Amino acid sequence: MFRRTFWFTAGAAAGVWATTKVNRKLRQLTPDSLAAQAADKAVAAGHRLKEFALDVKAGMAQRETELNDALGLQHPDDHDRELPGPRRPAALGTKHPYNRNEDH
């Protein structure tokens, strides 16, 4: 009698465990869940890519400083330099002095 009760309980527990595992896996494979997982992985990849880009930028700045020191060049921060003006008129509110349609 004890043996039958033990195996019945063990079988019921194994069935509950297997059913729970299958239901969890099925929930993970729904389209909404797959889309959410893909979105999470894309965001994580974007963060890793941004961190990599920032590391590269910091390394480039450090190496540029090392090269400037080795070559005896001025640092870009040592002198004030203005940015160059725009190469073409602004797109909003200004007209080009040259009309391409007049040539045809």
Secondary structure in CASP SS format (residue, H / E / C, confidence):
PFRMAT SS
TARGET T0000
AUTHOR 0000-0000-0000
METHOD secondary structure of the structure
MODEL  1
M C 1.00
F H 1.00
R H 1.00
R H 1.00
T H 1.00
F H 1.00
W H 1.00
F H 1.00
T H 1.00
A H 1.00
G H 1.00
A H 1.00
A H 1.00
A H 1.00
G H 1.00
V H 1.00
W H 1.00
A H 1.00
T H 1.00
T H 1.00
K H 1.00
V H 1.00
N H 1.00
R H 1.00
K H 1.00
L H 1.00
R H 1.00
Q H 1.00
L C 1.00
T C 1.00
P H 1.00
D H 1.00
S H 1.00
L H 1.00
A H 1.00
A H 1.00
Q H 1.00
A H 1.00
A H 1.00
D H 1.00
K H 1.00
A H 1.00
V H 1.00
A H 1.00
A H 1.00
G H 1.00
H H 1.00
R H 1.00
L H 1.00
K H 1.00
E H 1.00
F H 1.00
A H 1.00
L H 1.00
D H 1.00
V H 1.00
K H 1.00
A H 1.00
G H 1.00
M H 1.00
A H 1.00
Q H 1.00
R H 1.00
E H 1.00
T H 1.00
E H 1.00
L H 1.00
N H 1.00
D H 1.00
A H 1.00
L H 1.00
G C 1.00
L C 1.00
Q C 1.00
H C 1.00
P C 1.00
D C 1.00
D C 1.00
H C 1.00
D C 1.00
R C 1.00
E C 1.00
L C 1.00
P C 1.00
G C 1.00
P C 1.00
R C 1.00
R C 1.00
P C 1.00
A C 1.00
A C 1.00
L C 1.00
G C 1.00
T C 1.00
K C 1.00
H C 1.00
P C 1.00
Y C 1.00
N C 1.00
R H 1.00
N H 1.00
E H 1.00
D H 1.00
H C 1.00
END
